[in-house]
Amino acid sequence: MISDETAALTEQFLVPNYGRFPIAFTHGKGSRIWDESGREYLDFGMGIAVCSIGHAHPKMQRVISDQAGKLVHCSNLYHIRQQAELARFISETVVRLTGKSFFCNSGAEANDSLIKLARKFGHDAETGRFEVVTCSNSFHGRTLGGIAATGQEKVKTGFAPLLEGFHHTPLNDCDALREVVGPKTAAILFEALQGEGGINPATPEFFQTAMDLREEHGLLVMLDEVQCGFGRTGDWNGYETALRGADLDFQPDAISWAKGIAGGFPMGAIWVGERCADTLGPGSHGSTFGGTPLGSAVALAVLETIEEENLAENCGRQNGRIRKAVGNWNTPFVSDLRGLGLMLGFVLDENAVGKTSAFEESDRESASLFLVDQLTDAGLLTVPAGTDVVRWLPAMNVTDAEVDEALKIFETVLKDLK
Ligand SMILES: Cc1ncc(COP(=O)(O)O)c(C=O)c1O
């Protein structure tokens, strides 16, 4: 679990901005992770979709060590070969469209970059457009730009005045989207598959409406793929999986990423398509640590591993196996399984969970937190979303045996719930 020393140090010296589970980890390997007492867990949270190729992957270890021995950092005052090669991989292999990338350090920073891109795009075209439309229940990060863009009140409370120029509209409500877009709208920004909001996929009709509005108003359609990007949904891009089977040639104007891009090494990125590839000109934007030789080399190694080991395909295949198994569960506690690939949300029946004596005896205020606790106690790490969703975000190279083991743990916990 957690040693007294770690708990005391946290209490005394760390800003209490996180609600933490009482566990501290010392090391991991693949899909396994060990805590300070030596207890082993199956990790199906992976740092909230961050450690995309598992813990302590040998290729990541090698690249980090090799590159650290050559050059960790150099300023963007100079050219950085590793950064340019990573950008080439993103344009040629991931997005497969003409465009350019900018690198930063987190998802919030990537989204701030998109917001600046939208404003500059509107400014340069002298259209008077500067507003960004995002979705209710979305999550776009914790910076002032990120919380203004996020469609959840709880992240904004106490931080007024917020950055102006944002409107939120319900995901997949095409009429509402049409209504909210107007002469000041510079961009629409949404997640192809909402993560923090509870694993909610955008529909092809919503994409189509965004494309129609782009045509009508000349605005940008931007996607936040921070959580769902880079293969996790079963394709390189979350929007490709969300649009599978739909007869729609969707091409984004800009995309943001972070989380899984470098397998746990901190990095964020944006890609911008032809329409706005040169909008952020010299001096308009930047980041001291963005796209260092070390960060770029690690990210490229992670993305190459995803390609070489067909990990997006594994995500899609495991989704099918999980859905089949969960379909046979006979439980009153799980009412739905949402999601794409290995970005899954077990939707809990809050009423049924709330009536169990185990819940009543616990000090947890939501069904999702309570169940995540129960699963953790049983040796399976998962992640809550909202009050009623338990997320699975395992490593993309998780094996059949590990998935079967996690399914067994989950099913047993539900069976034992009284
Ligand atoms: C879709 C989405 N966008 C942005 C962010 C913010 O990323 P970061 O925490 O790296 O700033 C997150 C984090 O959960 C996210 O899920």
The ligand as an ORCA input file, in Angstrom:
! r2SCAN-3c Opt
* xyz 0 1
  C      -9.148     14.792    -23.634
  C      -8.167     15.435    -22.719
  N      -7.669     16.642    -23.034
  C      -6.767     17.264    -22.249
  C      -6.322     16.683    -21.080
  C      -5.307     17.383    -20.218
  O      -4.074     16.760    -20.352
  P      -2.896     17.085    -19.299
  O      -3.320     16.552    -17.992
  O      -1.702     16.381    -19.885
  O      -2.728     18.557    -19.292
  C      -6.820     15.428    -20.708
  C      -6.385     14.794    -19.442
  O      -7.046     13.946    -18.905
  C      -7.759     14.785    -21.549
  O      -8.269     13.597    -21.241
*
